[in-house]
Amino acid sequence: MTLRTLLHDFLALLYPEDCRACAGELAMGEEVICSHCRIKLPYTDFHTAPFDNALHPVFWGRVPVQAAGAYLKFQEKGRVQRLLHQLKYRGQEEVGEVLGRWYGALMQNQPDYKGIEVVVPVPLHKSKLKQRGYNQVAAFSRELATALSVPVAEDALQKNRNSLTQTKKDRQARWEAMQQLYSIYNKESIQGKHVLLVDDVITTGATLEACASLLLQNGASAVSIAAIAYTL
């Protein structure tokens, strides 16, 4: 048992924590998510078949993506939605840390991820980052990078505007606008490398498409994708 674990358990006795998924009290030895919720989370098996799953075809004909995976399935009013709400709006960055640690443990045992050379989180605009205090994808990304024994380049991309108005735009216009929303900031960190691009939730895939295109246009040798959850 590590010193960190002992300290955590001691503090838990004095100040019991709640599960971020169900709000029930965490038992001794539990961290962030209780054992019951951990069992009940809607996991995917995408990491076992990153080239042949329900997520990978989302990017066909849009951007050449190698492996594509998401740890969880997003469900309205379910545990995953509550976890993401805690992560994004309640300052609970440890949710991303724990989920990244669990997903990373699965990914590191899969040969299809052996070629990853750097992890890049989708960035927040600087005003949103200042307001929130952290990028909700960063802790998840760092844990994946640790599991894969590669660096994380949090400054590889930057977001140029805080929001994007899509009203009355066709798909081509929306794609062009999305391309302008992001730019490369640290090109050297991704040139000639297989990048694992990481986001919190995949919906249409437009954000990841724009970021992956930028990475490839600026010298990345390949791009794979990982997310905390997907809703398709």
MARZAGU-5166 format. One line per field, with one value per residue: residue in one letter; x, y, z of N, C-alpha, C, CB in turn; residue number from 1. Coordinates in steps of 0.02 Angstrom, whole numbers, plus 50000, padded with zeros to 5 digits. Each point is the difference from the previous one (the first is absolute). Glycine has a CB too. Layout:
aa <- (a, ...)
nx <- (X, ...)
ny <- (Y, ...)
nz <- (Z, ...)
cax <- (X, ...)
cay <- (Y, ...)
caz <- (Z, ...)
cx <- (X, ...)
cy <- (Y, ...)
cz <- (Z, ...)
cbx <- (X, ...)
cby <- (Y, ...)
cbz <- (Z, ...)
i <- (NUM, ...)
***
This chain:
aa <- (m, t, l, r, t, l, l, h, d, f, l, a, l, l, y, p, e, d, c, r, a, c, a, g, e, l, a, m, g, e, e, v, i, c, s, h, c, r, i, k, l, p, y, t, d, f, h, t, a, p, f, d, n, a, l, h, p, v, f, w, g, r, v, p, v, q, a, a, g, a, y, l, k, f, q, e, k, g, r, v, q, r, l, l, h, q, l, k, y, r, g, q, e, e, v, g, e, v, l, g, r, w, y, g, a, l, m, q, n, q, p, d, y, k, g, i, e, v, v, v, p, v, p, l, h, k, s, k, l, k, q, r, g, y, n, q, v, a, a, f, s, r, e, l, a, t, a, l, s, v, p, v, a, e, d, a, l, q, k, n, r, n, s, l, t, q, t, k, k, d, r, q, a, r, w, e, a, m, q, q, l, y, s, i, y, n, k, e, s, i, q, g, k, h, v, l, l, v, d, d, v, i, t, t, g, a, t, l, e, a, c, a, s, l, l, l, q, n, g, a, s, a, v, s, i, a, a, i, a, y, t, l)
nx <- (50043, 50079, 50032, 49872, 49928, 50026, 49935, 49867, 49971, 50018, 49893, 49892, 49998, 49966, 49894, 49886, 50065, 49848, 50047, 50056, 49870, 49906, 50046, 50062, 50089, 50122, 49975, 50125, 50064, 49911, 50108, 49849, 49897, 49926, 50081, 49861, 50069, 50103, 49878, 49930, 50125, 49893, 50162, 49991, 50051, 50058, 50122, 49956, 50004, 50116, 49938, 49838, 49911, 49868, 50137, 50044, 49873, 50029, 50114, 49922, 50065, 50091, 50149, 50080, 49922, 50135, 49897, 49850, 50015, 49873, 50067, 49850, 49898, 49998, 49884, 49924, 50055, 50159, 50086, 50030, 49917, 50076, 50144, 49971, 49946, 50136, 50083, 49933, 49971, 50104, 50159, 49990, 50166, 49955, 49901, 50134, 50075, 49903, 49991, 50159, 50012, 49898, 50063, 50149, 49958, 49946, 50125, 50109, 49929, 50000, 50137, 49907, 50106, 50151, 49977, 49966, 50134, 49888, 49873, 49952, 49900, 49912, 50096, 49887, 49995, 50134, 49845, 49993, 50137, 49944, 49871, 50071, 50128, 50026, 49994, 49858, 50136, 50105, 49960, 49977, 50146, 50072, 49940, 50044, 50149, 50010, 49959, 50113, 50135, 49936, 50055, 49855, 50041, 49901, 50065, 49934, 49893, 50004, 49843, 50034, 49872, 49970, 49924, 50013, 49867, 49971, 49888, 49995, 50126, 49945, 50069, 50084, 49972, 50041, 50141, 50036, 49966, 50095, 50125, 49985, 49998, 50160, 50126, 50093, 50016, 50110, 50020, 50092, 49873, 49984, 50150, 49961, 49852, 49910, 49916, 49944, 49903, 49962, 49846, 49955, 49928, 50055, 49865, 50044, 50142, 49991, 50117, 50068, 49992, 50087, 50112, 50027, 50027, 50112, 50079, 50012, 50051, 50131, 50068, 49879, 50098, 49840, 49888, 49990, 49870, 50034, 49849, 50010, 49908, 49985, 49862, 50000)
ny <- (49940, 50109, 50072, 50000, 49893, 50074, 50133, 49931, 49938, 50136, 50076, 49882, 50025, 50153, 49991, 49853, 50042, 50006, 49871, 50136, 49889, 50042, 50150, 49848, 50063, 49972, 49858, 50050, 50038, 50122, 50091, 50086, 49886, 49942, 49875, 50051, 50085, 49884, 49908, 50116, 50050, 49972, 49914, 50048, 49856, 50163, 49917, 49872, 50095, 50149, 49935, 49973, 50140, 50047, 50092, 49953, 50062, 50146, 50000, 49927, 50134, 50088, 49964, 49870, 49961, 49902, 49961, 50059, 49975, 50070, 49937, 49998, 49957, 50170, 49923, 50150, 50007, 49915, 50016, 50092, 50123, 49994, 50000, 50130, 50082, 49975, 50053, 50139, 50059, 49951, 50065, 49833, 50046, 49859, 49976, 49999, 49910, 49880, 49997, 49996, 49872, 49918, 50033, 49965, 49851, 49983, 50062, 49904, 49868, 50071, 49931, 50133, 50078, 49942, 50143, 50095, 50092, 50074, 49965, 50124, 50023, 50032, 50140, 50028, 50114, 50034, 50012, 49846, 50009, 50115, 49919, 49871, 50059, 49912, 49999, 49928, 49943, 50023, 49870, 49916, 50035, 49949, 49854, 49980, 50038, 49890, 49885, 50036, 50013, 50160, 50132, 50023, 50095, 50076, 50069, 49887, 50117, 50156, 49974, 50124, 50002, 49970, 49940, 49937, 50110, 49836, 50128, 49927, 49873, 49908, 49901, 50119, 50098, 49893, 49976, 50153, 50017, 49880, 50066, 50127, 49907, 49972, 50091, 49876, 50068, 49901, 49991, 49930, 49912, 49929, 49989, 49840, 49961, 49882, 50150, 49890, 50130, 49993, 50048, 49994, 49934, 49928, 50109, 49983, 49927, 50175, 49983, 49886, 50074, 50117, 49912, 49907, 50123, 50055, 49865, 49992, 50148, 49970, 49848, 49894, 49883, 50011, 50098, 49864, 50077, 49975, 50055, 49986, 49940, 49960, 50082, 49886)
nz <- (50000, 49892, 50131, 49905, 50091, 50136, 49949, 49952, 50141, 50081, 49916, 50016, 50160, 49977, 49885, 49987, 49853, 49966, 49918, 49912, 49987, 50123, 50069, 50066, 50112, 49889, 50078, 50070, 49848, 49928, 49920, 49979, 50021, 50145, 49956, 49940, 49889, 49961, 49957, 49915, 49895, 49875, 50004, 49850, 49997, 49937, 50066, 49901, 49861, 50007, 49856, 50059, 50087, 49948, 49976, 49857, 49926, 50075, 49883, 49864, 49919, 50117, 49989, 49925, 50155, 50001, 50083, 49987, 50168, 50052, 50138, 49956, 49891, 50026, 50097, 49970, 50159, 49998, 50111, 49876, 50054, 50139, 49933, 49919, 50127, 50077, 49877, 49985, 50145, 50126, 49955, 49942, 49930, 50078, 49867, 49919, 50106, 49984, 49844, 49983, 50091, 49913, 49861, 50042, 50035, 49848, 49929, 50065, 49926, 49841, 49922, 49978, 50106, 49932, 49919, 50138, 49951, 50099, 50099, 49893, 50146, 49868, 50043, 50099, 49888, 50088, 50046, 50043, 50081, 50093, 50038, 50050, 50076, 49859, 49843, 50075, 49920, 50132, 50072, 49868, 49952, 50128, 49990, 49847, 50038, 50113, 49903, 49893, 50111, 49932, 50066, 50043, 49863, 50138, 49860, 49878, 50000, 50025, 50009, 49886, 50100, 50152, 49869, 49863, 49974, 49952, 49964, 49851, 49996, 49872, 50089, 49937, 50120, 50110, 49931, 50003, 50154, 50042, 49925, 50097, 50140, 49984, 49978, 50008, 50154, 49955, 49816, 50110, 50051, 49848, 49919, 49966, 50089, 49951, 50048, 50114, 49920, 50169, 49957, 50146, 49884, 49858, 49980, 49866, 50047, 50006, 50102, 49921, 49858, 50053, 50064, 49875, 49905, 50094, 50004, 49844, 49978, 50097, 49931, 50050, 49928, 50035, 50054, 50101, 50035, 50159, 50022, 50154, 49885, 49854, 50015, 49861)
cax <- (49957, 50041, 49987, 49942, 49939, 49990, 49977, 49932, 49955, 49996, 49958, 49932, 49969, 49983, 49957, 49975, 49986, 49944, 50011, 49982, 49950, 49935, 49997, 50003, 50063, 50052, 50025, 50072, 50036, 49970, 50024, 49962, 49942, 49991, 50007, 49937, 49996, 50053, 49975, 49941, 50015, 49990, 50064, 50006, 50059, 50032, 50073, 50019, 49994, 49999, 49991, 49938, 49949, 49947, 50025, 50049, 49970, 49980, 50050, 50013, 49988, 50006, 50071, 50029, 50013, 50023, 49957, 49949, 49969, 49971, 49997, 49931, 49943, 49963, 49929, 49965, 49981, 50033, 50062, 50051, 49982, 50014, 50073, 50024, 49978, 50046, 50066, 50001, 49968, 50004, 50070, 50022, 50048, 50021, 49959, 50038, 50061, 49984, 49978, 50059, 50041, 49967, 50001, 50070, 50020, 49975, 50033, 50071, 50006, 49977, 50055, 49984, 50019, 50072, 50033, 49987, 50062, 49984, 49928, 49981, 49931, 49965, 50010, 49949, 50019, 50034, 49952, 49966, 50050, 50008, 49938, 49993, 50061, 50032, 49969, 49970, 50028, 50072, 50018, 49987, 50054, 50064, 50000, 50009, 50070, 50039, 49990, 50032, 50071, 50016, 49986, 49938, 50014, 49939, 50004, 50007, 49946, 49968, 49933, 50005, 49940, 49967, 49938, 49994, 49930, 49990, 49933, 49990, 50059, 49998, 50054, 50065, 50014, 50014, 50067, 50049, 50001, 50033, 50071, 50027, 49992, 50060, 50063, 50059, 50040, 50066, 50005, 50056, 49981, 49961, 50027, 50027, 49979, 49932, 49967, 49936, 49961, 49954, 49945, 49958, 49942, 49994, 49931, 50003, 50070, 50024, 50059, 50057, 50017, 50038, 50065, 50040, 50022, 50054, 50059, 50027, 50024, 50060, 50056, 49989, 50002, 49935, 49959, 49950, 49954, 49973, 49955, 49970, 49935, 49973, 49928, 49988)
cay <- (50060, 50059, 50056, 50037, 49963, 50007, 50068, 50005, 49963, 50037, 50059, 49976, 49989, 50065, 50037, 49953, 50027, 49972, 49974, 50052, 49974, 49988, 50042, 49960, 50006, 49953, 49955, 49999, 49973, 50023, 50066, 50038, 49963, 49942, 49935, 49983, 50039, 49978, 49939, 50016, 50048, 49971, 49997, 49974, 49956, 50027, 49994, 49934, 50000, 50072, 50012, 49968, 50010, 50046, 50068, 50011, 50024, 50070, 50043, 49978, 50050, 50067, 50008, 49933, 49984, 49932, 49970, 50045, 49968, 50038, 49956, 49990, 50022, 50055, 49987, 50056, 49993, 49942, 50010, 50034, 50071, 50030, 50005, 50054, 50063, 50013, 50015, 50062, 50058, 50000, 50002, 49934, 49977, 49932, 49953, 49986, 49964, 49930, 49967, 49993, 49947, 49936, 49988, 49990, 49932, 49956, 50016, 49983, 49929, 49987, 50014, 50053, 50065, 50001, 50049, 50068, 50033, 50060, 50010, 50070, 50014, 50055, 50057, 50049, 50069, 50026, 50030, 49945, 49969, 50044, 49996, 49933, 49985, 49940, 49969, 49938, 49942, 49996, 49947, 49937, 49993, 49986, 49931, 49958, 50007, 49962, 49929, 49983, 50019, 50051, 50067, 50035, 50067, 50039, 50063, 49987, 50035, 50053, 50020, 50071, 50035, 49964, 49968, 49998, 50002, 49954, 50010, 50012, 49980, 49931, 49961, 50025, 50063, 49984, 49970, 50053, 50041, 49961, 50001, 50064, 50005, 49973, 50008, 49968, 50046, 49970, 49953, 49954, 49946, 49948, 49985, 49934, 49956, 49972, 50039, 49980, 50060, 49981, 50046, 49973, 49965, 50002, 50003, 49997, 49989, 50058, 50029, 49956, 50002, 50062, 49996, 49947, 50027, 50047, 49963, 49966, 50052, 50031, 49954, 49938, 49943, 49965, 50022, 49957, 50039, 49970, 50045, 49971, 49972, 50017, 49997, 49993)
caz <- (50000, 49993, 50046, 49972, 50016, 50071, 50013, 49973, 50043, 50064, 49989, 49986, 50065, 50029, 49955, 49950, 49934, 49963, 49932, 49952, 49954, 50031, 50060, 50061, 50036, 49980, 50053, 50008, 49942, 49936, 49980, 49951, 49975, 50043, 49966, 49967, 49938, 49954, 49967, 49960, 49946, 49934, 49966, 49933, 49990, 49940, 50004, 49976, 49927, 49985, 49929, 49979, 50051, 49979, 49998, 49946, 49937, 50004, 49968, 49931, 49950, 50029, 50018, 50010, 50070, 50011, 50051, 50030, 50058, 50055, 50057, 50024, 49960, 50033, 50008, 50031, 50071, 50027, 50038, 49960, 49996, 50066, 50007, 49957, 50030, 50055, 49971, 49962, 50030, 50073, 50022, 50020, 49949, 50017, 49961, 49940, 50020, 50014, 49939, 49957, 50027, 49985, 49927, 49981, 50018, 49947, 49936, 49998, 49986, 49931, 49953, 49953, 50028, 50013, 49958, 50022, 50021, 50039, 50013, 49992, 50017, 49966, 50045, 50015, 49989, 50060, 50046, 50033, 50043, 50058, 50039, 50031, 50037, 49972, 49942, 50026, 49965, 50013, 50047, 49965, 49951, 50034, 50023, 49941, 49981, 50049, 49987, 49936, 50006, 49950, 50026, 49983, 49974, 50012, 49962, 49928, 49966, 50037, 49976, 49984, 50023, 50054, 49976, 49928, 49979, 49944, 49973, 49928, 49960, 49977, 50029, 49978, 50035, 50070, 50002, 49990, 50060, 50052, 49985, 50022, 50072, 50031, 49963, 50030, 50040, 50009, 49945, 50011, 50045, 49966, 49934, 49990, 50054, 50003, 50054, 50028, 50011, 50053, 50015, 50053, 49972, 49928, 49977, 49926, 49979, 49963, 50034, 49990, 49929, 49988, 50034, 49968, 49935, 50014, 50020, 49941, 49955, 50029, 50005, 50037, 49954, 50005, 50057, 50030, 50041, 50061, 50035, 50060, 49983, 49934, 49992, 49928)
cx <- (50044, 49981, 49939, 49935, 49983, 49972, 49928, 49951, 49991, 49954, 49927, 49963, 49976, 49948, 49975, 49983, 49940, 50023, 49977, 49947, 49931, 49988, 49996, 50069, 50050, 50022, 50076, 50034, 49972, 50023, 49957, 49935, 49993, 50002, 49937, 49995, 50053, 49978, 49945, 50013, 49992, 50064, 49991, 50057, 50041, 50075, 50024, 49997, 49998, 49993, 49933, 49949, 49951, 50024, 50043, 49968, 49977, 50047, 50017, 49982, 50006, 50073, 50028, 50021, 50022, 49952, 49951, 49966, 49971, 49989, 49928, 49949, 49964, 49926, 49968, 49979, 50030, 50064, 50052, 49985, 50016, 50075, 50027, 49979, 50046, 50068, 50002, 49977, 50006, 50071, 50029, 50047, 50023, 49957, 50037, 50063, 49985, 49979, 50058, 50045, 49971, 50003, 50071, 50025, 49976, 50038, 50072, 50012, 49978, 50055, 49986, 50018, 50075, 50036, 49988, 50064, 49989, 49925, 49985, 49927, 49970, 50001, 49935, 50024, 50027, 49951, 49962, 50048, 50010, 49939, 49995, 50061, 50038, 49962, 49973, 50028, 50072, 50019, 49990, 50057, 50066, 50004, 50008, 50074, 50045, 49995, 50036, 50075, 50022, 49986, 49931, 50018, 49936, 50000, 50006, 49948, 49977, 49932, 49998, 49941, 49964, 49937, 49997, 49926, 49992, 49934, 50003, 50062, 49991, 50062, 50069, 50019, 50016, 50070, 50054, 50006, 50035, 50075, 50033, 49999, 50063, 50061, 50056, 50039, 50072, 50009, 50053, 49980, 49964, 50030, 50032, 49976, 49928, 49967, 49937, 49963, 49942, 49948, 49958, 49941, 50000, 49925, 50000, 50070, 50031, 50062, 50062, 50021, 50043, 50070, 50045, 50026, 50058, 50065, 50034, 50030, 50066, 50053, 49991, 49999, 49935, 49963, 49953, 49959, 49978, 49957, 49975, 49935, 49981, 49924, 49984, 49931)
cy <- (50062, 50053, 50039, 49966, 50006, 50069, 50009, 49967, 50036, 50061, 49980, 49985, 50065, 50037, 49954, 50034, 49965, 49974, 50053, 49976, 49994, 50042, 49960, 50006, 49947, 49958, 50005, 49968, 50021, 50071, 50028, 49965, 49936, 49935, 49981, 50037, 49978, 49937, 50017, 50050, 49965, 50001, 49979, 49950, 50024, 49992, 49932, 49995, 50072, 50017, 49973, 50004, 50053, 50072, 50014, 50025, 50072, 50044, 49978, 50054, 50071, 50016, 49930, 49989, 49928, 49965, 50052, 49964, 50050, 49950, 49981, 50022, 50054, 49982, 50058, 49982, 49938, 50017, 50039, 50074, 50035, 50008, 50058, 50068, 50019, 50022, 50070, 50062, 50004, 49996, 49933, 49970, 49928, 49947, 49980, 49960, 49926, 49962, 49990, 49944, 49931, 49983, 49987, 49930, 49949, 50011, 49976, 49926, 49981, 50018, 50057, 50070, 50006, 50054, 50072, 50031, 50063, 50005, 50075, 50009, 50055, 50060, 50038, 50069, 50029, 50032, 49946, 49965, 50042, 49995, 49934, 49983, 49940, 49979, 49932, 49937, 49986, 49942, 49932, 49986, 49982, 49928, 49951, 50001, 49961, 49925, 49977, 50018, 50048, 50069, 50024, 50071, 50042, 50065, 49988, 50038, 50058, 50015, 50075, 50042, 49956, 49964, 50007, 49998, 49959, 50011, 50016, 49985, 49928, 49964, 50025, 50064, 49988, 49971, 50053, 50045, 49964, 49998, 50064, 50007, 49978, 50014, 49963, 50053, 49974, 49944, 49947, 49939, 49942, 49979, 49931, 49948, 49975, 50031, 49965, 50064, 49983, 50055, 49969, 49959, 50008, 49998, 49993, 49983, 50060, 50031, 49957, 49998, 50061, 49996, 49948, 50025, 50048, 49964, 49967, 50051, 50030, 49948, 49938, 49941, 49961, 50028, 49944, 50042, 49960, 50052, 49966, 49965, 50018, 49995, 50002, 49970)
cz <- (50000, 50052, 49976, 50019, 50074, 50018, 49977, 50047, 50068, 49993, 49988, 50065, 50032, 49959, 49944, 49934, 49969, 49932, 49950, 49950, 50031, 50062, 50064, 50032, 49978, 50059, 50004, 49940, 49933, 49986, 49944, 49979, 50043, 49959, 49962, 49934, 49950, 49962, 49950, 49943, 49932, 49957, 49927, 49999, 49940, 50001, 49974, 49924, 49976, 49926, 49974, 50057, 49976, 49993, 49939, 49935, 50000, 49960, 49929, 49950, 50025, 50018, 50012, 50073, 50005, 50049, 50026, 50057, 50049, 50057, 50018, 49949, 50040, 50002, 50036, 50071, 50033, 50037, 49961, 49994, 50066, 50010, 49958, 50026, 50058, 49975, 49970, 50040, 50076, 50026, 50018, 49947, 50014, 49965, 49936, 50014, 50010, 49937, 49951, 50023, 49982, 49926, 49976, 50015, 49948, 49935, 49997, 49986, 49929, 49950, 49952, 50025, 50013, 49959, 50019, 50027, 50041, 50008, 49998, 50019, 49957, 50048, 50015, 49978, 50066, 50049, 50039, 50049, 50063, 50045, 50038, 50042, 49975, 49937, 50022, 49967, 50022, 50046, 49969, 49951, 50033, 50025, 49942, 49979, 50048, 49987, 49937, 49999, 49945, 50031, 49981, 49979, 50006, 49960, 49925, 49959, 50043, 49969, 49993, 50023, 50050, 49977, 49925, 49981, 49937, 49963, 49925, 49958, 49977, 50027, 49980, 50036, 50073, 50007, 49994, 50062, 50057, 49989, 50026, 50076, 50037, 49958, 50037, 50039, 50008, 49949, 50013, 50041, 49965, 49932, 49997, 50051, 49991, 50062, 50023, 50020, 50048, 50012, 50057, 49971, 49924, 49982, 49924, 49976, 49965, 50031, 49988, 49927, 49984, 50031, 49968, 49933, 50009, 50018, 49940, 49951, 50024, 50020, 50042, 49950, 50000, 50060, 50019, 50049, 50061, 50035, 50064, 49982, 49929, 50002, 49926, 49988)
cbx <- (49908, 50014, 50122, 50071, 50026, 50093, 50118, 50045, 50035, 50116, 50099, 50039, 50074, 50114, 50062, 49956, 50122, 49921, 49986, 50115, 50091, 50005, 49944, 49915, 49939, 50037, 49903, 49986, 50029, 49900, 50117, 50108, 50015, 49930, 50080, 49945, 49955, 50087, 50029, 49934, 50079, 49880, 50056, 49954, 49937, 49908, 50000, 49959, 49938, 50069, 50124, 50063, 50081, 49919, 49996, 50069, 49965, 49950, 50046, 49979, 49927, 49883, 49980, 50039, 49916, 50121, 50091, 49982, 50080, 49944, 50105, 50041, 49989, 50086, 50020, 49959, 49895, 49950, 49977, 50020, 49910, 49895, 50006, 49995, 49881, 49939, 50016, 49981, 49922, 49889, 49977, 49893, 50038, 50040, 49894, 49956, 50045, 49965, 49887, 49994, 50036, 49924, 49898, 50018, 49997, 49887, 49926, 50020, 49981, 49882, 50029, 49908, 49887, 49993, 49991, 49880, 50052, 50105, 49995, 50085, 50024, 49924, 50115, 49959, 49913, 50101, 49989, 49926, 50057, 50071, 49944, 49930, 49945, 50041, 50078, 49898, 49926, 50005, 49969, 49875, 49942, 50004, 49926, 49881, 49975, 49981, 49889, 49889, 50022, 49972, 50121, 49930, 50090, 49993, 50053, 50046, 49964, 50112, 49946, 50069, 49990, 50045, 49941, 50111, 49985, 50071, 49962, 49918, 50074, 49935, 49924, 49979, 49924, 49878, 49954, 49976, 49893, 49897, 49978, 49963, 49878, 49932, 49961, 50005, 49897, 50001, 49962, 50078, 49992, 49899, 50019, 50097, 50078, 50033, 50047, 50045, 50031, 50091, 49997, 50032, 49934, 50113, 49964, 49908, 49972, 49884, 49925, 49961, 49893, 49892, 49945, 49932, 49884, 49915, 49948, 49916, 49882, 49928, 50064, 49934, 50123, 50046, 50008, 50073, 49960, 50099, 49966, 50052, 49966, 50105, 49982, 50123)
cby <- (49938, 49976, 50007, 50040, 49921, 49918, 50042, 50002, 49893, 49961, 50060, 49953, 49899, 50005, 50108, 49929, 50028, 50077, 49880, 50046, 49939, 49886, 50086, 49921, 50048, 50079, 49922, 49995, 49906, 49925, 49969, 50050, 50046, 50070, 49965, 49980, 50098, 50048, 49933, 49978, 50064, 50036, 49973, 50108, 49903, 50081, 50078, 49952, 49889, 50014, 49995, 49921, 49968, 49925, 50000, 49910, 49885, 49980, 50021, 49881, 49920, 49989, 50116, 50001, 50085, 50034, 49918, 50059, 49907, 50086, 50051, 50017, 49886, 50085, 49876, 50038, 50060, 49933, 49894, 49894, 49973, 49950, 49876, 49922, 49976, 49916, 49879, 49931, 49997, 49946, 50112, 49983, 50119, 50043, 50051, 50104, 50105, 50034, 50052, 50120, 50077, 50018, 50072, 50121, 50032, 50001, 50098, 50091, 49980, 50022, 49881, 49928, 50007, 49878, 49918, 49971, 49955, 50060, 49894, 50015, 49964, 49919, 50010, 49931, 50013, 50018, 50099, 49985, 49950, 50077, 50074, 49965, 50050, 49964, 50060, 50065, 50026, 50122, 50075, 50017, 50083, 50120, 50034, 50022, 50113, 50091, 50007, 50017, 49890, 49921, 50026, 49928, 49955, 49950, 50053, 49887, 49894, 50048, 49900, 49966, 50062, 50084, 50025, 49940, 50113, 49918, 50039, 50086, 50079, 50033, 49902, 49947, 50059, 49981, 49894, 49997, 50054, 49931, 49929, 50050, 49982, 49910, 50112, 49914, 50036, 50028, 50089, 50097, 50084, 50046, 50122, 50055, 50060, 49890, 50106, 49888, 50046, 49931, 50045, 50097, 50018, 49942, 50073, 50084, 49881, 50022, 50049, 49931, 49941, 50064, 50036, 49912, 49988, 50084, 49979, 49908, 50025, 50093, 50098, 50062, 49992, 49895, 50120, 49896, 50061, 49922, 50056, 50090, 50005, 49958, 50057, 49986)
cbz <- (50062, 49877, 50029, 49905, 49907, 50020, 49989, 49883, 49944, 50029, 49953, 49891, 50015, 50049, 50026, 50092, 49986, 50059, 50039, 50013, 49942, 49955, 49931, 49952, 50098, 49910, 49982, 50125, 50071, 50017, 50034, 49960, 49881, 50079, 50089, 50111, 50064, 50078, 50102, 50101, 50075, 50006, 50108, 49948, 50049, 49993, 50098, 50107, 50001, 50100, 49986, 49923, 50092, 50056, 50123, 50052, 49984, 50113, 50112, 50035, 49947, 50045, 50052, 49881, 50039, 49979, 50032, 49889, 49987, 49923, 50041, 50116, 49942, 49961, 50003, 49887, 49973, 49909, 50060, 49936, 49917, 50046, 50020, 49902, 49965, 50069, 49977, 49899, 49906, 50001, 50039, 50064, 49984, 50110, 50046, 49951, 50054, 50116, 50015, 49975, 50094, 50097, 49986, 50021, 50121, 50054, 49992, 50080, 50120, 50035, 50008, 49959, 50050, 50025, 49911, 50027, 49898, 49958, 50071, 49907, 50117, 49933, 49956, 50098, 49907, 49930, 49923, 49899, 49900, 49933, 49916, 49904, 50097, 50115, 49918, 50024, 49902, 49984, 50096, 50011, 49928, 50034, 50096, 49962, 49951, 50084, 50057, 49944, 50054, 49904, 49993, 50081, 49920, 50114, 50099, 50027, 49943, 50033, 50056, 49904, 49890, 50078, 50108, 49989, 50052, 50061, 50112, 50030, 50064, 49896, 49999, 49888, 49921, 50021, 49950, 49877, 49964, 50012, 49899, 49893, 49986, 50053, 49955, 49906, 50061, 50124, 49923, 49992, 50090, 50057, 49983, 49950, 50076, 49941, 49952, 50042, 49885, 50052, 49880, 50073, 50106, 49984, 50099, 49995, 49989, 49964, 50088, 50096, 49973, 49997, 50106, 50057, 49956, 50038, 50112, 50014, 49968, 50039, 49984, 50090, 50020, 49946, 49963, 49985, 49897, 50012, 49892, 50071, 50121, 49943, 50112, 49979)
i <- (1, 2, 3, 4, 5, 6, 7, 8, 9, 10, 11, 12, 13, 14, 15, 16, 17, 18, 19, 20, 21, 22, 23, 24, 25, 26, 27, 28, 29, 30, 31, 32, 33, 34, 35, 36, 37, 38, 39, 40, 41, 42, 43, 44, 45, 46, 47, 48, 49, 50, 51, 52, 53, 54, 55, 56, 57, 58, 59, 60, 61, 62, 63, 64, 65, 66, 67, 68, 69, 70, 71, 72, 73, 74, 75, 76, 77, 78, 79, 80, 81, 82, 83, 84, 85, 86, 87, 88, 89, 90, 91, 92, 93, 94, 95, 96, 97, 98, 99, 100, 101, 102, 103, 104, 105, 106, 107, 108, 109, 110, 111, 112, 113, 114, 115, 116, 117, 118, 119, 120, 121, 122, 123, 124, 125, 126, 127, 128, 129, 130, 131, 132, 133, 134, 135, 136, 137, 138, 139, 140, 141, 142, 143, 144, 145, 146, 147, 148, 149, 150, 151, 152, 153, 154, 155, 156, 157, 158, 159, 160, 161, 162, 163, 164, 165, 166, 167, 168, 169, 170, 171, 172, 173, 174, 175, 176, 177, 178, 179, 180, 181, 182, 183, 184, 185, 186, 187, 188, 189, 190, 191, 192, 193, 194, 195, 196, 197, 198, 199, 200, 201, 202, 203, 204, 205, 206, 207, 208, 209, 210, 211, 212, 213, 214, 215, 216, 217, 218, 219, 220, 221, 222, 223, 224, 225, 226, 227, 228, 229, 230, 231, 232)
***
